[in-house]
Amino acid sequence: MGELASWIRDNHLKQDEAAQILHISRPRVSDVVNKKVGKFTIDALVNMLT
């Protein structure tokens, strides 16, 4: 989750942009950025990283 949040920050992506790239909703991007770990399965995080 930290890697995803860093990638979003380092690439200066808006949450809407990150959501489109990761194929998730903008609220889910917010959960990633705010590191709400309990809202994600390991599979979901791995899918976003790939």
N, C-alpha and C positions, 0 to 999 in steps of 0.2 A: 504494500500500500504506500509505503514511503517512496519507493521508486516511481510509482505512478504520479504521486503528488509532485515530486521533484521534476519529472518529465513535463508535466503541465506548466509548472512555474518556469522552468528553464527555457521552454519554448514560447513563453509569453502567450499562452493560449487562453482565450476566454472559455468559460465553462461550456457555452454552446458549441464552440469549435471542438473542444475535447470530447464532448458527447457524440458529435458526428463521427469523429475519428475512431472512438472506442466502441461505437454502436450501442451506447447506453443513453439513458435519459439525463437531462441536465441536473435534476435532483440527485441522481446517483453520482455524478461527478462531484457535486457538493459534498456528498458523504465521503468520497475518496479524499478530497482536499482536506476535509475536517477530520480525517482518519477515524471514521466511525466503523471500526473493525467488525463489530458484531452484526453489521448489516450485510456482510458479504461472506460467501463460501470461498474456500480455497480455490475451487474450480472457477468461480466467477473472476477472481483476481488473476489467476493464471491466464484465462482467456483474454483479459484486457491487456496483459503484458505481451501476449503474442500478437 
